[in-house]
Amino acid sequence: MVLLEHVAARFAARVVDRHPCGDHTLFVGEVLVFSLDEHAPLIFFGGRYGSVAACSTAGPSFAANHD
């Protein structure tokens, strides 16, 4: 089992079902263990990676990562 470092969350799950979807397979899993860390989540949207940034007056906002 591979565990990634510096991640926002980790899940351990078992596969309970598989569904063929064209040239892909959709796996349905049952979460057995979950852990949460203090790292900010990474988001992929609109073909780019970004992160969530808290704003004290307007709530959370999306900040694009241009790396």
C-alpha positions in Angstrom: 0.0 0.0 0.0 1.3 3.4 -1.0 0.7 6.3 1.4 1.2 9.9 0.1 2.8 12.5 2.3 1.6 16.0 2.9 -2.0 15.3 2.0 -5.2 16.8 3.4 -7.0 13.5 4.0 -6.4 9.7 3.7 -8.9 7.0 3.1 -8.6 3.3 3.3 -11.5 1.5 1.5 -12.5 -1.8 0.2 -14.0 -2.3 -3.3 -17.7 -3.3 -3.0 -18.8 -3.0 -6.6 -17.5 -2.2 -10.1 -19.4 -0.7 -13.0 -18.1 -0.6 -16.6 -18.4 2.9 -18.0 -17.3 2.9 -21.6 -13.5 2.7 -21.6 -13.4 3.3 -17.8 -14.5 1.3 -14.7 -16.2 3.1 -11.8 -15.2 1.5 -8.5 -17.6 1.9 -5.5 -15.8 1.6 -2.2 -16.7 1.3 1.5 -14.5 3.6 3.6 -12.9 1.6 6.4 -10.5 4.3 7.9 -10.3 8.0 7.4 -7.8 10.6 8.7 -7.7 14.3 8.2 -4.6 16.6 8.4 -4.1 20.4 8.5 -2.9 20.6 4.9 -5.1 22.7 2.5 -6.9 20.7 -0.1 -5.8 20.9 -3.8 -8.5 21.5 -6.4 -8.5 20.7 -10.1 -11.1 22.7 -12.0 -11.2 24.2 -15.5 -8.0 22.4 -16.5 -6.0 24.0 -13.8 -4.9 23.2 -10.2 -5.9 25.6 -7.4 -6.4 25.8 -3.7 -9.1 27.1 -1.3 -8.2 30.3 0.5 -10.2 31.6 3.4 -11.4 35.2 3.2 -12.4 36.9 6.5 -15.2 39.0 5.0 -16.7 37.0 2.2 -16.1 33.4 3.2 -14.0 30.9 1.2 -12.8 31.7 -2.3 -11.0 29.8 -5.2 -7.4 30.9 -5.8 -5.8 29.6 -9.0 -2.4 28.1 -8.8 -0.4 29.2 -11.9 2.6 26.9 -11.3 
